[in-house]
Amino acid sequence: MKPSHLLAFFLTSCVHAPSTQAQPKPLSREEVRREVAQVRKTMEEAYAGKVFRTKDSWASFLRELEQIATQERTPASLCDALGDALWRLNDPDLLAVPEVGSPCHKKTPGMRVFSAAPAGGNIAHQSAQAWGLVRTESPDIVILGIQRFDPPGPSWRGFEAAAARLSAASAIVIDLRHAAGDDPRAALPLVRALSGLSALMPLREVVVPEGPVAEELRQAGRSLFSWRSRDPEVWRTLVGSEPVLPGEDPKNLPMIRLRGPDDPPLLVIVGGSCGPACELIARMLLTYAGARLQGQVGSDHRLAMDDRGILQLEPSKVRVYIPTAAYVLNPRIDRAGGLPGRWYQAEDAPAAPIGELESALAGLREQLRWRAEERRWLKEAPPPCASFPAVARRDQLPAEAQERIGSGSLPPFPHHISATLHLAPEAAQKYVAGCPGLSSFGAYASGDTGRSSTVEIRTSSFEALTRLAQSPAVVSIGIEPEYEMEPNSQ
């Protein structure tokens, strides 16, 4: 086992559990030294040297511990210093760990607080089974909800057959909001049906450190908290080689599967209480089936680590949390979905209507409408641009054309003009070039199919743009000011 496998999955954090005294007694330099040495010794013995990504990162951490041990500290400042050192040892974006100046003197869990996705009931919440299915009409969108990840059994009756029929729908939504549980096996037929893969082995490794120190940490954690640990043996059934999709080169695997332009759009919604099985299935659908993700996972649910152990230092009462099980994803899922722990939204992030079914369905209906227009112009040629009359003002255009064009005139200052059309880039450039008074100098694909594009346009005539705005193959025309970069006065 390479040491590089595990740094991303074993993470420590700390919290000060103050006594009832109003003012905690400062720790002597010798007490600080002993407690810092205990942290180092425990981590080394629990993980047996298999934790750290590089020798340099561990050596830097040890130097920082030595510096912490040279000063007298209060329990709160010791907790802050340890948390700061642990934060630098690990990728700070990987998991929520104490930051510099973390308020360890308060009764906090020692981790930054994150908000989960907005409330919203899973569509399967009234089902007696672990899952449920709803179909909408006009357009035909199938919503399959999983409300809990039970072990394989009667609560999944009919699930595999329903998953096999999903691809016949116009669009597919997988609703995983509030899907608690820690056994992903029964949901694997869903990933197989949507990815075309028969063998699914998303994990590279399951690591559970053994020995008296690791076991003592686990028992301390279980005695203080009632959290449930998953069964490592269940998850070891998912360990194996990276899956290869049909037509892929095993020596040069792409990061993510792209859905074809005629595949039904696939959206996965996650939200609060999405446990480890929920996150794994969502990541597998993203990676192997080309799904799009909506929503976030709350910070309390972690796919990559489990069985949190506790080391309490004395006499400071600083408590260090040390996970004692790691679930290592295969590289492609890491690249496609980000390292485990990044599926969260910070409290100070702007509010957005994420994780809600209605917003998801509205987006899919617009996506399907867009695709229908693309298919229309694949079968027939749009009317020539020159066949539309030029007008001098925006209000002289038909109502639909007015909606397509973003301004009523061309400004006297430098500006940028672009148009989005339901045509592939080459065809779109050719179409714009057929408009008297317009020329194009570039085009790029837009949308999710590659069948629409945005064209960069040059013209000094607003009347010429009004011809283009009347074409039913045009989505929109944008006219924006161009800003020149001013030289640095320094």
Secondary structure as GFF3:
##gff-version 3
##sequence-region A 1 490
A	DSSP	three_ten_helix	3	5	.	.	.	ID=ss1
A	DSSP	beta_strand	13	16	.	.	.	ID=ss2
A	DSSP	alpha_helix	29	47	.	.	.	ID=ss3
A	DSSP	alpha_helix	55	68	.	.	.	ID=ss4
A	DSSP	alpha_helix	75	89	.	.	.	ID=ss5
A	DSSP	beta_strand	114	115	.	.	.	ID=ss6
A	DSSP	beta_strand	131	135	.	.	.	ID=ss7
A	DSSP	beta_strand	141	146	.	.	.	ID=ss8
A	DSSP	beta_strand	148	149	.	.	.	ID=ss9
A	DSSP	three_ten_helix	154	156	.	.	.	ID=ss10
A	DSSP	alpha_helix	159	164	.	.	.	ID=ss11
A	DSSP	three_ten_helix	166	168	.	.	.	ID=ss12
A	DSSP	beta_strand	171	175	.	.	.	ID=ss13
A	DSSP	beta_strand	180	181	.	.	.	ID=ss14
A	DSSP	three_ten_helix	185	187	.	.	.	ID=ss15
A	DSSP	alpha_helix	188	195	.	.	.	ID=ss16
A	DSSP	beta_strand	203	207	.	.	.	ID=ss17
A	DSSP	alpha_helix	212	224	.	.	.	ID=ss18
A	DSSP	alpha_helix	232	236	.	.	.	ID=ss19
A	DSSP	beta_strand	266	269	.	.	.	ID=ss20
A	DSSP	alpha_helix	276	288	.	.	.	ID=ss21
A	DSSP	beta_strand	292	294	.	.	.	ID=ss22
A	DSSP	beta_strand	305	312	.	.	.	ID=ss23
A	DSSP	beta_strand	318	329	.	.	.	ID=ss24
A	DSSP	alpha_helix	331	337	.	.	.	ID=ss25
A	DSSP	beta_strand	345	346	.	.	.	ID=ss26
A	DSSP	alpha_helix	357	379	.	.	.	ID=ss27
A	DSSP	three_ten_helix	385	387	.	.	.	ID=ss28
A	DSSP	three_ten_helix	394	396	.	.	.	ID=ss29
A	DSSP	alpha_helix	399	404	.	.	.	ID=ss30
A	DSSP	beta_strand	415	421	.	.	.	ID=ss31
A	DSSP	alpha_helix	425	433	.	.	.	ID=ss32
A	DSSP	beta_strand	439	446	.	.	.	ID=ss33
A	DSSP	beta_strand	452	458	.	.	.	ID=ss34
A	DSSP	alpha_helix	462	469	.	.	.	ID=ss35
A	DSSP	beta_strand	474	481	.	.	.	ID=ss36
###
